[in-house]
């Protein structure tokens, strides 16, 4: 399996383990497989049987990973997957159970992991992959990431205590819920560094990209990525689309749609790739909140990025994003993998405010060929959906998942297949909105009972990549033992 950058017209290839540790391509592009592996009926049948076995999800994950990794021995991949997807690390033995909501709607439960967020699905695998490959090479890695809510805690819980790894996580100051802040800032590990940046998530993401684009700094300080710009994140997420499809269907011909809350286009991009592999996915419904840049694109063809001042602070904060990094991967496919054009759109025009494909012959294919639909929702929609599901169905969901359900309901009459709404997090992470909707505090799982009482460990920094880079240098110098 070879990988190429979305911005490299020469199509220079790289191996999986090289892009695993590097994250962003040197030209600023994102890595994708040179070709997507293709699934057939025999493979799906064997995977259906595999998923029903004890430890089935880990076994399925290993088989999917083998399609994308040819520079790690197969038996090692199986061990990595088994360690990543196990109980009690995940609270449910199915790892990703699927339940029926009502009618043709289902919930794919992605929040059974150690931080109660769907990001655990990729991060637990990434932690195992990083530690394996670094150990094999005798190298160290300093991970730099940005989070609008759940990525940070998922990454830190996956990387804490691992040999040769430090984590520097940027968060938008004051923009996460108290529970999310407590999960991250309550960690007191020598290899974990929390940074509250004076800005919004997009500012944090820009600092990560600027630092990664400094090739000399990146190489000298072994900077890696855990955000969804890292291909391994998406590779891990492909697995749960396959698992959900297998749990809902009875035959290999049956199609399933997915409604996916998304701000950075990472979660749903994995669905796009699964569909390109031949998984019988009908529609991929992009669910956004008031920060509706993706909904606007799929409805009009206009990709109009917002400034920090134009980015709303909402009750589904993990989606408060107005520049979707992974969107570049989809546009690369949409435009026939034209790297020169993608480099112009995302390397030049996005910095100027965005671009339009409204008059491009490729734009209708976003829906017709690739199956995308979209919808947006408001705070009032989220409160209404949460209250209704709790009262009528006895189901409590977080605000992001409510965005996904709202989008699914909007399109349900026009979609013939079952729709799986992908859960984002457990309700406990967003208690303020849950109380507003239901009048009751959400139940706190026992494993999080004392989380709000921990001492906070976080450094406030200005929105300045130079200052962040100096903080990284100082922290590396002060913790040499982490790299041992």
Residue pairs with C-beta under 8 A, 6 or more apart in sequence:
1 16
1 33
1 34
1 37
1 67
1 68
1 69
1 70
2 13
2 14
2 15
2 33
2 34
3 13
3 14
3 15
3 16
3 19
3 31
3 32
3 33
3 34
3 231
4 11
4 12
4 13
4 14
4 31
4 32
4 33
4 34
4 339
5 12
5 25
5 26
5 27
5 29
5 30
5 31
5 339
6 25
6 29
6 30
6 31
6 32
6 328
6 329
6 332
6 339
6 342
6 343
6 346
7 25
7 27
7 28
7 29
7 339
7 342
7 343
7 346
7 347
8 25
8 27
8 29
8 339
9 339
9 340
9 343
11 34
11 339
13 34
14 22
14 25
14 31
15 71
16 68
16 69
16 70
16 71
16 72
16 231
16 232
17 69
17 71
17 72
17 133
19 25
19 31
19 230
19 231
19 232
20 129
20 130
20 133
20 230
20 231
20 232
21 130
21 133
21 134
21 139
21 141
21 224
22 224
22 225
23 212
23 223
23 224
23 225
23 226
23 227
23 229
23 230
24 30
24 209
24 212
24 213
24 225
24 229
25 31
26 215
27 343
28 209
28 213
28 343
28 346
28 347
29 328
29 339
29 342
29 343
29 346
30 229
30 231
30 325
30 326
30 328
30 329
30 332
31 231
32 231
32 329
32 332
32 333
33 68
36 273
36 276
36 277
37 67
37 68
37 277
38 277
38 278
39 277
39 278
39 279
40 278
41 252
44 246
44 252
44 279
45 252
47 60
47 63
47 242
47 246
48 246
48 252
50 56
50 59
50 60
50 63
51 57
51 59
51 60
51 243
51 246
51 247
53 59
55 82
55 85
55 86
56 94
57 85
57 94
57 95
57 96
57 239
57 243
58 81
58 82
58 84
58 85
58 86
58 95
59 78
59 81
59 82
60 239
60 242
60 243
60 246
61 81
61 84
61 85
61 125
61 236
61 239
62 77
62 78
62 80
62 81
62 82
64 235
64 238
64 239
64 242
65 77
65 80
65 81
65 235
65 239
66 74
66 77
68 235
69 77
72 80
72 132
72 133
76 132
80 125
80 128
80 129
80 132
81 125
81 128
83 128
84 124
84 125
84 127
84 128
85 95
85 124
85 125
87 93
89 113
89 114
89 124
90 112
90 113
90 114
90 120
91 112
91 113
91 445
91 447
92 109
92 112
95 112
95 243
96 108
96 109
96 110
96 112
96 121
96 240
96 243
96 244
96 247
97 109
97 112
97 247
98 106
98 107
98 108
98 109
98 244
98 247
98 248
98 420
99 106
99 107
99 109
100 106
100 107
101 107
101 389
101 393
101 395
101 405
101 421
102 393
103 412
104 412
104 417
104 418
104 419
105 405
105 408
105 409
105 412
105 418
105 419
105 421
106 244
106 248
106 418
106 419
106 420
106 421
107 395
107 397
107 401
107 420
107 421
107 423
108 240
108 244
108 258
108 420
108 421
108 422
108 423
109 423
110 117
110 118
110 120
110 121
110 240
110 422
110 423
110 424
111 117
111 118
111 120
111 398
111 423
111 424
111 425
111 426
112 120
113 120
113 121
113 123
113 124
113 154
114 120
114 124
114 154
114 157
114 447
115 150
115 153
115 154
115 157
115 183
116 425
116 426
116 428
116 429
116 445
116 448
117 149
117 150
117 153
117 154
117 424
117 425
117 426
117 429
118 150
118 267
118 422
118 423
118 424
118 425
119 150
119 151
119 153
119 154
119 155
120 154
120 157
120 158
121 236
121 237
121 239
121 240
122 154
122 228
122 232
122 233
122 234
122 236
122 237
123 151
123 154
123 155
123 157
123 158
123 159
123 226
123 233
124 158
125 232
125 236
126 155
126 158
126 226
126 230
126 232
126 233
126 236
127 158
127 159
127 162
129 232
130 141
130 143
130 159
130 162
130 165
130 224
131 162
131 163
131 164
131 165
134 140
134 141
134 163
134 164
134 165
135 163
135 164
139 164
139 222
140 164
140 165
140 166
140 222
140 483
141 164
141 165
141 166
141 222
141 224
142 165
142 166
142 168
142 221
142 222
142 223
142 224
142 472
142 476
143 155
143 159
143 165
143 166
143 167
143 168
143 223
143 224
143 225
143 226
144 168
144 170
144 208
144 211
144 212
144 223
144 224
144 225
144 472
145 151
145 152
145 155
145 167
145 168
145 169
145 170
145 208
145 225
145 226
145 227
146 169
146 170
146 171
146 201
146 204
146 205
146 207
146 208
146 227
147 153
147 155
147 169
147 170
147 171
147 176
147 184
147 201
147 204
148 172
148 175
148 176
148 201
148 204
148 263
148 264
148 317
148 318
148 319
148 320
148 321
149 176
149 177
149 180
149 317
149 318
149 425
149 429
150 180
150 318
150 424
150 425
150 429
151 169
151 226
151 227
151 228
152 169
152 171
152 180
152 184
152 194
153 180
153 183
153 184
155 167
155 169
155 226
156 167
156 169
156 184
156 187
156 189
156 192
156 194
157 183
157 187
159 165
159 167
159 191
159 192
159 226
160 167
160 187
160 189
160 191
160 192
161 189
161 191
162 191
163 484
164 482
164 483
164 484
165 191
165 482
166 191
166 192
166 193
166 475
166 476
166 479
166 482
166 483
167 191
167 192
167 193
167 226
168 193
168 195
168 468
168 471
168 472
168 475
169 184
169 192
169 193
169 194
169 195
170 195
170 197
170 204
170 207
170 208
170 468
171 181
171 184
171 194
171 195
171 196
171 197
171 204
171 458
172 196
172 197
172 199
172 200
172 201
172 203
172 204
173 196
173 197
173 198
173 199
173 460
174 196
175 200
175 201
175 313
175 317
175 320
176 184
176 317
177 317
177 429
177 430
177 431
177 432
178 452
179 428
179 429
179 430
179 431
179 448
179 451
179 452
180 317
180 429
181 456
182 451
182 452
182 454
182 456
183 429
183 451
184 194
184 458
185 194
185 454
185 456
185 457
185 458
186 451
186 454
186 455
186 456
186 457
187 194
187 457
188 454
188 455
188 457
190 479
190 481
190 482
191 479
191 482
192 457
193 459
193 471
193 475
194 457
194 458
194 459
195 458
195 459
195 460
195 461
195 468
195 471
196 458
196 459
196 460
196 461
197 203
197 204
197 207
197 461
197 462
197 463
197 468
198 460
198 461
198 462
198 463
199 308
199 463
200 308
200 311
200 313
200 320
201 263
201 311
201 320
201 321
202 306
202 308
202 311
202 321
202 322
202 323
203 308
203 463
205 227
205 321
205 323
205 325
206 465
207 463
207 464
207 465
207 468
208 225
208 227
210 465
211 217
211 218
211 223
211 465
211 468
211 469
211 472
212 218
212 223
212 225
214 469
217 223
217 469
221 472
221 473
221 476
223 472
224 230
226 233
227 233
227 264
227 266
227 325
228 234
228 264
228 266
228 267
228 269
228 325
228 326
229 325
229 326
233 266
234 266
234 269
234 270
234 273
234 326
234 329
235 270
237 266
237 267
237 270
238 270
238 273
238 274
238 277
240 422
241 258
241 270
241 271
241 274
241 279
241 281
242 274
242 279
244 256
244 258
244 420
244 422
245 256
245 274
245 279
245 280
245 281
245 420
248 254
248 256
248 418
248 420
249 256
249 280
252 280
253 280
254 280
254 417
255 280
255 281
255 282
255 417
256 280
256 281
256 282
256 417
256 418
256 419
256 420
257 281
257 282
257 283
257 284
257 285
257 415
257 417
257 418
257 419
257 420
258 268
258 271
258 281
258 283
258 284
258 285
258 419
258 420
258 421
258 422
259 285
259 287
259 404
259 405
259 407
259 408
259 411
259 419
259 420
259 421
259 422
260 267
260 268
260 271
260 284
260 285
260 286
260 287
260 404
260 422
261 267
261 287
261 288
261 316
261 318
261 319
261 400
261 401
261 403
261 404
261 407
261 422
261 424
262 268
262 286
262 287
262 288
262 294
262 319
262 324
263 288
263 289
263 291
263 294
263 318
263 319
263 320
263 321
263 324
264 321
264 324
264 325
264 326
265 286
265 294
265 324
265 325
265 326
265 327
265 329
265 330
266 325
266 326
267 422
268 284
268 286
269 326
269 327
269 329
269 330
271 281
271 284
272 284
272 329
272 330
272 333
272 370
272 372
274 281
275 281
275 284
275 370
275 371
276 333
281 371
282 371
282 415
282 416
282 417
283 371
283 372
283 373
283 411
283 415
283 417
283 419
284 370
284 371
284 372
284 373
285 372
285 373
285 374
285 375
285 404
285 407
285 408
285 411
285 415
285 419
286 294
286 295
286 298
286 372
286 373
286 374
286 375
286 407
287 374
287 375
287 376
287 377
287 403
287 404
287 406
287 407
287 408
288 294
288 295
288 319
288 374
288 375
288 376
288 377
288 403
289 312
289 314
289 316
289 319
289 320
289 376
289 377
289 378
289 382
289 400
289 403
290 312
290 314
290 376
290 378
290 379
291 306
291 311
291 312
291 314
291 319
291 320
291 321
291 322
292 376
293 303
293 304
293 305
293 306
293 321
293 322
293 323
293 324
294 324
294 327
294 374
295 374
295 375
295 376
296 302
296 303
296 304
297 303
297 327
297 357
297 374
298 366
298 367
298 372
298 373
298 374
299 374
300 358
301 356
301 357
301 358
301 359
301 360
301 363
302 354
302 355
302 356
302 357
302 358
303 327
303 350
303 354
303 355
303 356
303 357
304 353
304 354
305 322
305 323
305 350
305 353
305 354
306 322
306 323
307 322
310 322
311 320
311 321
311 322
312 320
313 320
314 320
314 379
315 379
315 382
315 383
315 399
315 430
315 432
315 433
316 382
316 398
316 399
316 400
316 402
316 403
316 430
318 400
318 424
318 425
319 400
319 403
323 350
328 342
328 345
328 346
330 370
331 342
331 345
331 346
331 357
332 338
332 339
332 342
333 370
334 357
334 362
334 363
334 365
334 366
334 370
335 341
335 342
335 360
335 362
336 362
345 355
349 355
357 363
366 372
367 373
373 411
373 415
374 407
375 406
375 407
375 410
375 411
376 407
377 385
377 402
377 403
377 406
377 407
379 433
381 402
381 403
381 406
382 399
382 402
382 403
382 406
382 433
382 437
383 433
383 436
383 437
384 437
385 397
385 402
385 405
385 406
385 409
386 396
386 397
386 399
386 402
386 427
386 433
386 434
386 437
386 438
387 437
387 438
389 395
389 396
389 397
389 402
389 405
390 396
390 437
390 438
391 438
396 427
396 434
396 438
396 442
396 443
397 405
397 423
397 427
398 423
398 424
398 425
398 426
398 427
398 429
398 430
398 433
398 434
399 430
399 433
400 424
400 425
401 421
401 422
401 423
401 424
401 425
404 421
404 422
404 423
404 424
405 421
408 419
408 421
411 419
412 419
426 442
426 445
427 434
427 442
427 443
428 442
428 443
428 444
428 445
428 448
430 442
431 441
431 442
434 440
434 441
434 442
435 441
459 471
461 467
461 468
461 471
476 483
